[in-house]
Amino acid sequence: MPTTLSPVERKHFTRSEYHFLADSGLLDDARYELLNGDILAQMPQKEPHDSLVMAIVFLMARLFGDGYLRCQMPVVLSNDGEPEPDIAVTAQERAVYQNGSTPTSAEVRLLIEVSVSTLAYDTGEKAVKYAQSGVPEYWVVDTDNRRLVVYRNPSPTGYAAPIILTDADTATPLAAPNAIISVKDLLP
């Protein structure tokens, strides 16, 4: 007779529990993010990801001003969600957050993830959480397939169908309607 396994019980973490673990030194020195109550290890930083993130930061700084950009820093989505997107364009300048606060999804204009090895996660669970949190626009730079995946129109079940742009196309962020960005400038 086959043995029936009981479901695995998971601990659902809140932001305050996550910060307590980090502040207490109970998490090792690796980079983590909190999504849907799960503490997730982030991929180690390496090339071409790092150089590409910086190139996109400089490009976005020309459009929005560097005071509105955050690079690999937390954004509060909910009580159980505090991811660290590669790039966040906020509605408020950096000085607002220097008092120790962290921008919330209501203050985010655009999130960008550079996906070198995490495409399924970035276009799956992470995209759904960003949409549920009301992030108006989310871009995934898909380096393997040389394309930009653009998500807009968030809802409680996720974003509307993504817009897929190739390296021959251009993109315009909702928050900068007069800007025209060549997709090839976002790719290695």
TIVO-2410 file (N, C-alpha, C; in nm, 3 decimals):
# residues 188
REC num residu      c1      c2      c3 atome chaine
REC   1      M   0.084  -0.116   0.000     N      A
REC   1      M   0.000   0.000   0.000    CA      A
REC   1      M   0.090   0.124   0.000     C      A
REC   2      P   0.067   0.219  -0.098     N      A
REC   2      P   0.152   0.339  -0.104    CA      A
REC   2      P   0.129   0.430   0.016     C      A
REC   3      T   0.236   0.493   0.056     N      A
REC   3      T   0.229   0.587   0.168    CA      A
REC   3      T   0.185   0.724   0.116     C      A
REC   4      T   0.092   0.787   0.185     N      A
REC   4      T   0.049   0.921   0.148    CA      A
REC   4      T   0.131   1.022   0.227     C      A
REC   5      L   0.196   1.112   0.153     N      A
REC   5      L   0.276   1.215   0.218    CA      A
REC   5      L   0.189   1.335   0.252     C      A
REC   6      S   0.211   1.389   0.368     N      A
REC   6      S   0.137   1.509   0.404    CA      A
REC   6      S   0.200   1.628   0.331     C      A
REC   7      P   0.118   1.731   0.304     N      A
REC   7      P   0.174   1.847   0.235    CA      A
REC   7      P   0.283   1.913   0.318     C      A
REC   8      V   0.379   1.968   0.252     N      A
REC   8      V   0.489   2.037   0.318    CA      A
REC   8      V   0.435   2.169   0.372     C      A
REC   9      E   0.466   2.196   0.496     N      A
REC   9      E   0.422   2.321   0.556    CA      A
REC   9      E   0.530   2.425   0.537     C      A
REC  10      R   0.488   2.543   0.490     N      A
REC  10      R   0.582   2.651   0.465    CA      A
REC  10      R   0.557   2.764   0.564     C      A
REC  11      K   0.661   2.833   0.600     N      A
REC  11      K   0.650   2.950   0.687    CA      A
REC  11      K   0.630   3.072   0.598     C      A
REC  12      H   0.523   3.144   0.617     N      A
REC  12      H   0.493   3.266   0.543    CA      A
REC  12      H   0.550   3.384   0.622     C      A
REC  13      F   0.647   3.455   0.563     N      A
REC  13      F   0.713   3.565   0.633    CA      A
REC  13      F   0.650   3.698   0.598     C      A
REC  14      T   0.644   3.786   0.696     N      A
REC  14      T   0.603   3.924   0.673    CA      A
REC  14      T   0.730   4.007   0.653     C      A
REC  15      R   0.712   4.131   0.611     N      A
REC  15      R   0.826   4.219   0.593    CA      A
REC  15      R   0.899   4.241   0.726     C      A
REC  16      S   0.825   4.257   0.836     N      A
REC  16      S   0.892   4.280   0.964    CA      A
REC  16      S   0.971   4.157   1.008     C      A
REC  17      E   0.920   4.038   0.986     N      A
REC  17      E   0.995   3.915   1.020    CA      A
REC  17      E   1.119   3.902   0.931     C      A
REC  18      Y   1.103   3.932   0.804     N      A
REC  18      Y   1.215   3.927   0.709    CA      A
REC  18      Y   1.325   4.023   0.752     C      A
REC  19      H   1.288   4.146   0.789     N      A
REC  19      H   1.387   4.244   0.833    CA      A
REC  19      H   1.451   4.202   0.966     C      A
REC  20      F   1.374   4.142   1.054     N      A
REC  20      F   1.429   4.094   1.181    CA      A
REC  20      F   1.537   3.989   1.154     C      A
REC  21      L   1.508   3.894   1.065     N      A
REC  21      L   1.607   3.790   1.033    CA      A
REC  21      L   1.735   3.851   0.975     C      A
REC  22      A   1.717   3.946   0.884     N      A
REC  22      A   1.835   4.009   0.822    CA      A
REC  22      A   1.912   4.092   0.924     C      A
REC  23      D   1.842   4.173   1.003     N      A
REC  23      D   1.909   4.259   1.101    CA      A
REC  23      D   1.977   4.179   1.212     C      A
REC  24      S   1.926   4.060   1.240     N      A
REC  24      S   1.982   3.975   1.345    CA      A
REC  24      S   2.099   3.891   1.295     C      A
REC  25      G   2.128   3.899   1.166     N      A
REC  25      G   2.237   3.821   1.110    CA      A
REC  25      G   2.200   3.676   1.086     C      A
REC  26      L   2.071   3.645   1.087     N      A
REC  26      L   2.028   3.507   1.069    CA      A
REC  26      L   2.023   3.465   0.922     C      A
REC  27      L   2.032   3.563   0.834     N      A
REC  27      L   2.046   3.532   0.692    CA      A
REC  27      L   2.193   3.551   0.657     C      A
REC  28      D   2.246   3.463   0.575     N      A
REC  28      D   2.387   3.477   0.539    CA      A
REC  28      D   2.408   3.601   0.453     C      A
REC  29      D   2.526   3.619   0.402     N      A
REC  29      D   2.559   3.741   0.328    CA      A
REC  29      D   2.507   3.742   0.184     C      A
REC  30      A   2.436   3.638   0.143     N      A
REC  30      A   2.380   3.636   0.008    CA      A
REC  30      A   2.270   3.742  -0.003     C      A
REC  31      R   2.231   3.774  -0.125     N      A
REC  31      R   2.122   3.870  -0.147    CA      A
REC  31      R   1.990   3.794  -0.149     C      A
REC  32      Y   1.891   3.852  -0.083     N      A
REC  32      Y   1.758   3.793  -0.076    CA      A
REC  32      Y   1.653   3.896  -0.113     C      A
REC  33      E   1.534   3.847  -0.146     N      A
REC  33      E   1.417   3.932  -0.161    CA      A
REC  33      E   1.297   3.857  -0.107     C      A
REC  34      L   1.195   3.931  -0.069     N      A
REC  34      L   1.073   3.872  -0.013    CA      A
REC  34      L   0.963   3.885  -0.117     C      A
REC  35      L   0.903   3.772  -0.154     N      A
REC  35      L   0.794   3.773  -0.251    CA      A
REC  35      L   0.691   3.670  -0.209     C      A
REC  36      N   0.569   3.717  -0.191     N      A
REC  36      N   0.458   3.630  -0.149    CA      A
REC  36      N   0.488   3.556  -0.020     C      A
REC  37      G   0.562   3.621   0.070     N      A
REC  37      G   0.593   3.561   0.199    CA      A
REC  37      G   0.710   3.466   0.198     C      A
REC  38      D   0.770   3.444   0.081     N      A
REC  38      D   0.886   3.355   0.069    CA      A
REC  38      D   1.013   3.438   0.063     C      A
REC  39      I   1.116   3.396   0.134     N      A
REC  39      I   1.247   3.460   0.127    CA      A
REC  39      I   1.325   3.385   0.019     C      A
REC  40      L   1.356   3.457  -0.088     N      A
REC  40      L   1.417   3.396  -0.205    CA      A
REC  40      L   1.559   3.446  -0.225     C      A
REC  41      A   1.651   3.353  -0.244     N      A
REC  41      A   1.789   3.390  -0.274    CA      A
REC  41      A   1.795   3.445  -0.415     C      A
REC  42      Q   1.865   3.556  -0.432     N      A
REC  42      Q   1.881   3.613  -0.565    CA      A
REC  42      Q   2.004   3.554  -0.631     C      A
REC  43      M   2.003   3.557  -0.763     N      A
REC  43      M   2.115   3.505  -0.839    CA      A
REC  43      M   2.239   3.589  -0.810     C      A
REC  44      P   2.357   3.529  -0.808     N      A
REC  44      P   2.479   3.607  -0.790    CA      A
REC  44      P   2.494   3.708  -0.904     C      A
REC  45      Q   2.550   3.823  -0.873     N      A
REC  45      Q   2.571   3.926  -0.973    CA      A
REC  45      Q   2.688   3.886  -1.062     C      A
REC  46      K   2.666   3.894  -1.193     N      A
REC  46      K   2.773   3.861  -1.287    CA      A
REC  46      K   2.741   3.923  -1.423     C      A
REC  47      E   2.836   3.914  -1.511     N      A
REC  47      E   2.820   3.967  -1.647    CA      A
REC  47      E   2.746   3.865  -1.733     C      A
REC  48      P   2.669   3.905  -1.833     N      A
REC  48      P   2.650   4.041  -1.883    CA      A
REC  48      P   2.542   4.119  -1.807     C      A
REC  49      H   2.481   4.056  -1.709     N      A
REC  49      H   2.371   4.119  -1.635    CA      A
REC  49      H   2.411   4.254  -1.577     C      A
REC  50      D   2.522   4.258  -1.506     N      A
REC  50      D   2.561   4.380  -1.434    CA      A
REC  50      D   2.584   4.498  -1.527     C      A
REC  51      S   2.658   4.478  -1.634     N      A
REC  51      S   2.685   4.587  -1.728    CA      A
REC  51      S   2.558   4.634  -1.797     C      A
REC  52      L   2.471   4.540  -1.827     N      A
REC  52      L   2.346   4.574  -1.892    CA      A
REC  52      L   2.255   4.655  -1.799     C      A
REC  53      V   2.248   4.616  -1.673     N      A
REC  53      V   2.169   4.692  -1.575    CA      A
REC  53      V   2.221   4.835  -1.568     C      A
REC  54      M   2.351   4.853  -1.560     N      A
REC  54      M   2.406   4.988  -1.551    CA      A
REC  54      M   2.379   5.069  -1.678     C      A
REC  55      A   2.390   5.006  -1.794     N      A
REC  55      A   2.362   5.077  -1.919    CA      A
REC  55      A   2.216   5.125  -1.922     C      A
REC  56      I   2.125   5.041  -1.874     N      A
REC  56      I   1.983   5.079  -1.871    CA      A
REC  56      I   1.959   5.188  -1.767     C      A
REC  57      V   2.029   5.182  -1.654     N      A
REC  57      V   2.017   5.288  -1.553    CA      A
REC  57      V   2.056   5.421  -1.614     C      A
REC  58      F   2.168   5.426  -1.687     N      A
REC  58      F   2.212   5.551  -1.748    CA      A
REC  58      F   2.111   5.600  -1.852     C      A
REC  59      L   2.056   5.509  -1.930     N      A
REC  59      L   1.956   5.546  -2.029    CA      A
REC  59      L   1.831   5.604  -1.961     C      A
REC  60      M   1.784   5.537  -1.856     N      A
REC  60      M   1.665   5.584  -1.785    CA      A
REC  60      M   1.691   5.715  -1.712     C      A
REC  61      A   1.815   5.736  -1.666     N      A
REC  61      A   1.849   5.862  -1.599    CA      A
REC  61      A   1.835   5.979  -1.695     C      A
REC  62      R   1.866   5.957  -1.822     N      A
REC  62      R   1.850   6.065  -1.920    CA      A
REC  62      R   1.702   6.098  -1.939     C      A
REC  63      L   1.615   5.999  -1.925     N      A
REC  63      L   1.471   6.021  -1.943    CA      A
REC  63      L   1.403   6.079  -1.819     C      A
REC  64      F   1.436   6.023  -1.704     N      A
REC  64      F   1.361   6.055  -1.582    CA      A
REC  64      F   1.440   6.139  -1.481     C      A
REC  65      G   1.570   6.146  -1.496     N      A
REC  65      G   1.655   6.210  -1.396    CA      A
REC  65      G   1.701   6.106  -1.296     C      A
REC  66      D   1.827   6.113  -1.256     N      A
REC  66      D   1.882   6.008  -1.170    CA      A
REC  66      D   1.820   6.006  -1.031     C      A
REC  67      G   1.759   6.114  -0.988     N      A
REC  67      G   1.696   6.116  -0.856    CA      A
REC  67      G   1.571   6.030  -0.847     C      A
REC  68      Y   1.519   5.986  -0.961     N      A
REC  68      Y   1.397   5.905  -0.963    CA      A
REC  68      Y   1.426   5.757  -0.986     C      A
REC  69      L   1.553   5.720  -0.987     N      A
REC  69      L   1.591   5.581  -1.015    CA      A
REC  69      L   1.643   5.511  -0.891     C      A
REC  70      R   1.612   5.383  -0.885     N      A
REC  70      R   1.669   5.295  -0.783    CA      A
REC  70      R   1.722   5.173  -0.857     C      A
REC  71      C   1.839   5.129  -0.818     N      A
REC  71      C   1.903   5.015  -0.883    CA      A
REC  71      C   1.923   4.904  -0.781     C      A
REC  72      Q   1.856   4.791  -0.802     N      A
REC  72      Q   1.866   4.674  -0.717    CA      A
REC  72      Q   1.846   4.709  -0.570     C      A
REC  73      M   1.739   4.784  -0.546     N      A
REC  73      M   1.701   4.825  -0.411    CA      A
REC  73      M   1.556   4.786  -0.388     C      A
REC  74      P   1.515   4.769  -0.262     N      A
REC  74      P   1.380   4.719  -0.235    CA      A
REC  74      P   1.269   4.817  -0.274     C      A
REC  75      V   1.156   4.754  -0.306     N      A
REC  75      V   1.029   4.823  -0.330    CA      A
REC  75      V   0.924   4.746  -0.250     C      A
REC  76      V   0.843   4.816  -0.172     N      A
REC  76      V   0.739   4.751  -0.092    CA      A
REC  76      V   0.616   4.726  -0.178     C      A
REC  77      L   0.580   4.600  -0.195     N      A
REC  77      L   0.459   4.565  -0.269    CA      A
REC  77      L   0.341   4.540  -0.176     C      A
REC  78      S   0.371   4.481  -0.062     N      A
REC  78      S   0.266   4.443   0.034    CA      A
REC  78      S   0.335   4.407   0.165     C      A
REC  79      N   0.258   4.361   0.262     N      A
REC  79      N   0.316   4.320   0.389    CA      A
REC  79      N   0.403   4.195   0.375     C      A
REC  80      D   0.388   4.122   0.265     N      A
REC  80      D   0.469   4.002   0.244    CA      A
REC  80      D   0.547   4.007   0.113     C      A
REC  81      G   0.570   4.128   0.063     N      A
REC  81      G   0.643   4.140  -0.062    CA      A
REC  81      G   0.734   4.261  -0.064     C      A
REC  82      E   0.864   4.235  -0.075     N      A
REC  82      E   0.963   4.341  -0.085    CA      A
REC  82      E   1.077   4.294  -0.177     C      A
REC  83      P   1.048   4.288  -0.307     N      A
REC  83      P   1.152   4.245  -0.400    CA      A
REC  83      P   1.252   4.357  -0.426     C      A
REC  84      E   1.360   4.323  -0.495     N      A
REC  84      E   1.463   4.419  -0.532    CA      A
REC  84      E   1.480   4.415  -0.683     C      A
REC  85      P   1.391   4.484  -0.755     N      A
REC  85      P   1.403   4.483  -0.901    CA      A
REC  85      P   1.534   4.545  -0.946     C      A
REC  86      D   1.577   4.507  -1.066     N      A
REC  86      D   1.702   4.562  -1.117    CA      A
REC  86      D   1.694   4.714  -1.127     C      A
REC  87      I   1.583   4.766  -1.177     N      A
REC  87      I   1.566   4.910  -1.191    CA      A
REC  87      I   1.423   4.947  -1.155     C      A
REC  88      A   1.410   5.051  -1.075     N      A
REC  88      A   1.277   5.106  -1.042    CA      A
REC  88      A   1.280   5.254  -1.073     C      A
REC  89      V   1.179   5.298  -1.145     N      A
REC  89      V   1.158   5.441  -1.167    CA      A
REC  89      V   1.046   5.481  -1.074     C      A
REC  90      T   1.074   5.576  -0.986     N      A
REC  90      T   0.975   5.617  -0.887    CA      A
REC  90      T   0.916   5.753  -0.923     C      A
REC  91      A   0.804   5.784  -0.862     N      A
REC  91      A   0.737   5.913  -0.883    CA      A
REC  91      A   0.795   6.020  -0.793     C      A
REC  92      Q   0.874   5.979  -0.693     N      A
REC  92      Q   0.932   6.074  -0.598    CA      A
REC  92      Q   1.084   6.068  -0.609     C      A
REC  93      E   1.147   6.180  -0.582     N      A
REC  93      E   1.293   6.184  -0.587    CA      A
REC  93      E   1.355   6.111  -0.468     C      A
REC  94      R   1.478   6.074  -0.485     N      A
REC  94      R   1.555   5.998  -0.386    CA      A
REC  94      R   1.550   6.061  -0.247     C      A
REC  95      A   1.549   6.193  -0.237     N      A
REC  95      A   1.551   6.260  -0.107    CA      A
REC  95      A   1.434   6.219  -0.019     C      A
REC  96      V   1.322   6.184  -0.080     N      A
REC  96      V   1.204   6.141  -0.003    CA      A
REC  96      V   1.235   6.016   0.078     C      A
REC  97      Y   1.321   5.928   0.026     N      A
REC  97      Y   1.348   5.799   0.089    CA      A
REC  97      Y   1.470   5.802   0.180     C      A
REC  98      Q   1.538   5.913   0.189     N      A
REC  98      Q   1.659   5.920   0.271    CA      A
REC  98      Q   1.628   5.915   0.420     C      A
REC  99      N   1.502   5.925   0.458     N      A
REC  99      N   1.466   5.914   0.600    CA      A
REC  99      N   1.448   5.770   0.643     C      A
REC 100      G   1.480   5.676   0.555     N      A
REC 100      G   1.471   5.535   0.590    CA      A
REC 100      G   1.348   5.465   0.535     C      A
REC 101      S   1.260   5.539   0.468     N      A
REC 101      S   1.143   5.475   0.409    CA      A
REC 101      S   1.183   5.407   0.279     C      A
REC 102      T   1.097   5.320   0.231     N      A
REC 102      T   1.118   5.248   0.107    CA      A
REC 102      T   1.000   5.277   0.017     C      A
REC 103      P   1.023   5.302  -0.113     N      A
REC 103      P   0.908   5.329  -0.200    CA      A
REC 103      P   0.811   5.213  -0.205     C      A
REC 104      T   0.685   5.246  -0.217     N      A
REC 104      T   0.580   5.144  -0.229    CA      A
REC 104      T   0.541   5.131  -0.375     C      A
REC 105      S   0.463   5.028  -0.404     N      A
REC 105      S   0.418   5.006  -0.541    CA      A
REC 105      S   0.337   5.125  -0.591     C      A
REC 106      A   0.269   5.198  -0.503     N      A
REC 106      A   0.192   5.316  -0.545    CA      A
REC 106      A   0.284   5.429  -0.592     C      A
REC 107      E   0.411   5.425  -0.554     N      A
REC 107      E   0.507   5.529  -0.592    CA      A
REC 107      E   0.594   5.488  -0.711     C      A
REC 108      V   0.571   5.368  -0.763     N      A
REC 108      V   0.652   5.316  -0.874    CA      A
REC 108      V   0.584   5.351  -1.006     C      A
REC 109      R   0.665   5.398  -1.100     N      A
REC 109      R   0.614   5.427  -1.234    CA      A
REC 109      R   0.650   5.315  -1.333     C      A
REC 110      L   0.766   5.254  -1.313     N      A
REC 110      L   0.814   5.151  -1.403    CA      A
REC 110      L   0.914   5.064  -1.329     C      A
REC 111      L   0.901   4.931  -1.344     N      A
REC 111      L   1.001   4.837  -1.292    CA      A
REC 111      L   1.062   4.764  -1.411     C      A
REC 112      I   1.192   4.739  -1.401     N      A
REC 112      I   1.263   4.667  -1.508    CA      A
REC 112      I   1.347   4.556  -1.446     C      A
REC 113      E   1.335   4.438  -1.502     N      A
REC 113      E   1.420   4.325  -1.466    CA      A
REC 113      E   1.500   4.285  -1.590     C      A
REC 114      V   1.630   4.265  -1.572     N      A
REC 114      V   1.715   4.213  -1.679    CA      A
REC 114      V   1.725   4.063  -1.655     C      A
REC 115      S   1.672   3.987  -1.748     N      A
REC 115      S   1.661   3.842  -1.729    CA      A
REC 115      S   1.765   3.769  -1.813     C      A
REC 116      V   1.869   3.724  -1.745     N      A
REC 116      V   1.972   3.645  -1.812    CA      A
REC 116      V   1.945   3.496  -1.789     C      A
REC 117      S   1.900   3.461  -1.667     N      A
REC 117      S   1.878   3.318  -1.637    CA      A
REC 117      S   1.749   3.296  -1.556     C      A
REC 118      T   1.665   3.397  -1.543     N      A
REC 118      T   1.546   3.385  -1.457    CA      A
REC 118      T   1.418   3.423  -1.531     C      A
REC 119      L   1.411   3.398  -1.660     N      A
REC 119      L   1.298   3.443  -1.742    CA      A
REC 119      L   1.164   3.389  -1.693     C      A
REC 120      A   1.157   3.260  -1.663     N      A
REC 120      A   1.028   3.203  -1.620    CA      A
REC 120      A   0.978   3.269  -1.491     C      A
REC 121      Y   1.067   3.293  -1.398     N      A
REC 121      Y   1.031   3.358  -1.272    CA      A
REC 121      Y   0.992   3.504  -1.296     C      A
REC 122      D   1.071   3.576  -1.376     N      A
REC 122      D   1.045   3.718  -1.401    CA      A
REC 122      D   0.915   3.742  -1.477     C      A
REC 123      T   0.881   3.652  -1.569     N      A
REC 123      T   0.758   3.668  -1.647    CA      A
REC 123      T   0.641   3.591  -1.586     C      A
REC 124      G   0.666   3.517  -1.480     N      A
REC 124      G   0.561   3.439  -1.415    CA      A
REC 124      G   0.522   3.499  -1.282     C      A
REC 125      E   0.570   3.436  -1.174     N      A
REC 125      E   0.532   3.474  -1.038    CA      A
REC 125      E   0.560   3.621  -1.008     C      A
REC 126      K   0.674   3.671  -1.050     N      A
REC 126      K   0.709   3.809  -1.020    CA      A
REC 126      K   0.617   3.906  -1.095     C      A
REC 127      A   0.587   3.877  -1.221     N      A
REC 127      A   0.497   3.964  -1.298    CA      A
REC 127      A   0.358   3.968  -1.235     C      A
REC 128      V   0.309   3.854  -1.191     N      A
REC 128      V   0.177   3.850  -1.128    CA      A
REC 128      V   0.176   3.934  -1.000     C      A
REC 129      K   0.279   3.921  -0.918     N      A
REC 129      K   0.285   3.997  -0.793    CA      A
REC 129      K   0.294   4.147  -0.821     C      A
REC 130      Y   0.373   4.186  -0.920     N      A
REC 130      Y   0.382   4.328  -0.955    CA      A
REC 130      Y   0.246   4.379  -1.000     C      A
REC 131      A   0.175   4.303  -1.081     N      A
REC 131      A   0.042   4.344  -1.127    CA      A
REC 131      A  -0.056   4.354  -1.011     C      A
REC 132      Q  -0.057   4.254  -0.925     N      A
REC 132      Q  -0.148   4.255  -0.809    CA      A
REC 132      Q  -0.121   4.373  -0.718     C      A
REC 133      S   0.002   4.423  -0.720     N      A
REC 133      S   0.040   4.536  -0.636    CA      A
REC 133      S   0.014   4.670  -0.704     C      A
REC 134      G  -0.032   4.665  -0.828     N      A
REC 134      G  -0.068   4.787  -0.899    CA      A
REC 134      G   0.046   4.858  -0.970     C      A
REC 135      V   0.159   4.790  -0.990     N      A
REC 135      V   0.269   4.852  -1.064    CA      A
REC 135      V   0.220   4.874  -1.208     C      A
REC 136      P   0.217   5.000  -1.256     N      A
REC 136      P   0.154   5.028  -1.384    CA      A
REC 136      P   0.225   4.972  -1.507     C      A
REC 137      E   0.357   4.958  -1.497     N      A
REC 137      E   0.431   4.908  -1.612    CA      A
REC 137      E   0.553   4.831  -1.563     C      A
REC 138      Y   0.577   4.717  -1.629     N      A
REC 138      Y   0.686   4.627  -1.592    CA      A
REC 138      Y   0.751   4.578  -1.720     C      A
REC 139      W   0.883   4.595  -1.730     N      A
REC 139      W   0.958   4.550  -1.847    CA      A
REC 139      W   1.052   4.437  -1.806     C      A
REC 140      V   1.059   4.335  -1.891     N      A
REC 140      V   1.157   4.227  -1.874    CA      A
REC 140      V   1.246   4.228  -1.998     C      A
REC 141      V   1.374   4.254  -1.975     N      A
REC 141      V   1.472   4.250  -2.083    CA      A
REC 141      V   1.517   4.105  -2.094     C      A
REC 142      D   1.472   4.038  -2.199     N      A
REC 142      D   1.499   3.896  -2.223    CA      A
REC 142      D   1.624   3.886  -2.311     C      A
REC 143      T   1.739   3.867  -2.247     N      A
REC 143      T   1.865   3.869  -2.321    CA      A
REC 143      T   1.881   3.748  -2.412     C      A
REC 144      D   1.835   3.631  -2.369     N      A
REC 144      D   1.852   3.511  -2.451    CA      A
REC 144      D   1.778   3.520  -2.583     C      A
REC 145      N   1.658   3.575  -2.580     N      A
REC 145      N   1.576   3.583  -2.701    CA      A
REC 145      N   1.581   3.720  -2.767     C      A
REC 146      R   1.668   3.808  -2.715     N      A
REC 146      R   1.689   3.943  -2.769    CA      A
REC 146      R   1.556   4.015  -2.792     C      A
REC 147      R   1.484   4.030  -2.681     N      A
REC 147      R   1.355   4.098  -2.690    CA      A
REC 147      R   1.323   4.168  -2.558     C      A
REC 148      L   1.225   4.256  -2.564     N      A
REC 148      L   1.173   4.324  -2.447    CA      A
REC 148      L   1.029   4.282  -2.430     C      A
REC 149      V   0.995   4.235  -2.311     N      A
REC 149      V   0.858   4.196  -2.279    CA      A
REC 149      V   0.800   4.309  -2.193     C      A
REC 150      V   0.695   4.372  -2.243     N      A
REC 150      V   0.634   4.487  -2.177    CA      A
REC 150      V   0.498   4.447  -2.120     C      A
REC 151      Y   0.483   4.470  -1.990     N      A
REC 151      Y   0.356   4.441  -1.922    CA      A
REC 151      Y   0.291   4.573  -1.881     C      A
REC 152      R   0.161   4.584  -1.909     N      A
REC 152      R   0.082   4.702  -1.871    CA      A
REC 152      R  -0.057   4.655  -1.831     C      A
REC 153      N  -0.136   4.747  -1.781     N      A
REC 153      N  -0.273   4.719  -1.739    CA      A
REC 153      N  -0.279   4.613  -1.629     C      A
REC 154      P  -0.229   4.647  -1.510     N      A
REC 154      P  -0.230   4.550  -1.399    CA      A
REC 154      P  -0.372   4.523  -1.349     C      A
REC 155      S  -0.391   4.403  -1.299     N      A
REC 155      S  -0.518   4.363  -1.238    CA      A
REC 155      S  -0.488   4.265  -1.126     C      A
REC 156      P  -0.588   4.229  -1.046     N      A
REC 156      P  -0.564   4.133  -0.937    CA      A
REC 156      P  -0.520   3.994  -0.985     C      A
REC 157      T  -0.541   3.963  -1.113     N      A
REC 157      T  -0.500   3.832  -1.164    CA      A
REC 157      T  -0.373   3.836  -1.246     C      A
REC 158      G  -0.319   3.956  -1.268     N      A
REC 158      G  -0.197   3.970  -1.347    CA      A
REC 158      G  -0.211   4.083  -1.446     C      A
REC 159      Y  -0.114   4.094  -1.534     N      A
REC 159      Y  -0.117   4.196  -1.638    CA      A
REC 159      Y  -0.196   4.146  -1.758     C      A
REC 160      A  -0.241   4.240  -1.842     N      A
REC 160      A  -0.298   4.204  -1.971    CA      A
REC 160      A  -0.188   4.136  -2.052     C      A
REC 161      A  -0.222   4.083  -2.166     N      A
REC 161      A  -0.123   4.013  -2.249    CA      A
REC 161      A  -0.001   4.101  -2.272     C      A
REC 162      P   0.118   4.043  -2.260     N      A
REC 162      P   0.239   4.124  -2.277    CA      A
REC 162      P   0.258   4.169  -2.421     C      A
REC 163      I   0.328   4.278  -2.436     N      A
REC 163      I   0.370   4.326  -2.567    CA      A
REC 163      I   0.514   4.277  -2.585     C      A
REC 164      I   0.538   4.207  -2.692     N      A
REC 164      I   0.672   4.153  -2.719    CA      A
REC 164      I   0.737   4.239  -2.827     C      A
REC 165      L   0.851   4.299  -2.792     N      A
REC 165      L   0.925   4.383  -2.885    CA      A
REC 165      L   1.060   4.322  -2.915     C      A
REC 166      T   1.098   4.322  -3.041     N      A
REC 166      T   1.228   4.266  -3.080    CA      A
REC 166      T   1.332   4.377  -3.084     C      A
REC 167      D   1.456   4.339  -3.112     N      A
REC 167      D   1.563   4.438  -3.116    CA      A
REC 167      D   1.551   4.535  -3.234     C      A
REC 168      A   1.455   4.514  -3.323     N      A
REC 168      A   1.429   4.607  -3.433    CA      A
REC 168      A   1.321   4.710  -3.397     C      A
REC 169      D   1.258   4.693  -3.279     N      A
REC 169      D   1.147   4.779  -3.238    CA      A
REC 169      D   1.194   4.891  -3.145     C      A
REC 170      T   1.099   4.980  -3.114     N      A
REC 170      T   1.121   5.084  -3.014    CA      A
REC 170      T   1.016   5.071  -2.905     C      A
REC 171      A   1.047   5.127  -2.789     N      A
REC 171      A   0.955   5.122  -2.674    CA      A
REC 171      A   0.939   5.263  -2.618     C      A
REC 172      T   0.822   5.289  -2.564     N      A
REC 172      T   0.794   5.417  -2.500    CA      A
REC 172      T   0.733   5.389  -2.363     C      A
REC 173      P   0.801   5.428  -2.255     N      A
REC 173      P   0.743   5.407  -2.122    CA      A
REC 173      P   0.617   5.493  -2.104     C      A
REC 174      L   0.519   5.439  -2.035     N      A
REC 174      L   0.397   5.515  -2.006    CA      A
REC 174      L   0.429   5.645  -1.933     C      A
REC 175      A   0.529   5.641  -1.846     N      A
REC 175      A   0.564   5.758  -1.765    CA      A
REC 175      A   0.647   5.862  -1.841     C      A
REC 176      A   0.686   5.831  -1.963     N      A
REC 176      A   0.761   5.925  -2.048    CA      A
REC 176      A   0.707   5.912  -2.190     C      A
REC 177      P   0.585   5.959  -2.214     N      A
REC 177      P   0.517   5.934  -2.341    CA      A
REC 177      P   0.584   5.992  -2.465     C      A
REC 178      N   0.678   6.084  -2.448     N      A
REC 178      N   0.748   6.141  -2.563    CA      A
REC 178      N   0.881   6.072  -2.590     C      A
REC 179      A   0.919   5.979  -2.505     N      A
REC 179      A   1.047   5.910  -2.521    CA      A
REC 179      A   1.035   5.795  -2.621     C      A
REC 180      I   1.139   5.775  -2.697     N      A
REC 180      I   1.146   5.661  -2.788    CA      A
REC 180      I   1.278   5.592  -2.760     C      A
REC 181      I   1.269   5.468  -2.714     N      A
REC 181      I   1.387   5.389  -2.678    CA      A
REC 181      I   1.401   5.275  -2.776     C      A
REC 182      S   1.517   5.264  -2.837     N      A
REC 182      S   1.544   5.151  -2.924    CA      A
REC 182      S   1.566   5.027  -2.836     C      A
REC 183      V   1.492   4.921  -2.862     N      A
REC 183      V   1.505   4.799  -2.783    CA      A
REC 183      V   1.647   4.746  -2.789     C      A
REC 184      K   1.715   4.762  -2.901     N      A
REC 184      K   1.852   4.711  -2.912    CA      A
REC 184      K   1.945   4.780  -2.813     C      A
REC 185      D   1.908   4.901  -2.768     N      A
REC 185      D   1.990   4.971  -2.667    CA      A
REC 185      D   1.972   4.911  -2.527     C      A
REC 186      L   1.874   4.823  -2.510     N      A
REC 186      L   1.850   4.757  -2.382    CA      A
REC 186      L   1.913   4.618  -2.378     C      A
REC 187      L   1.970   4.576  -2.489     N      A
REC 187      L   2.022   4.439  -2.501    CA      A
REC 187      L   2.174   4.438  -2.510     C      A
REC 188      P   2.235   4.324  -2.473     N      A
REC 188      P   2.382   4.316  -2.483    CA      A
REC 188      P   2.428   4.314  -2.628     C      A
***
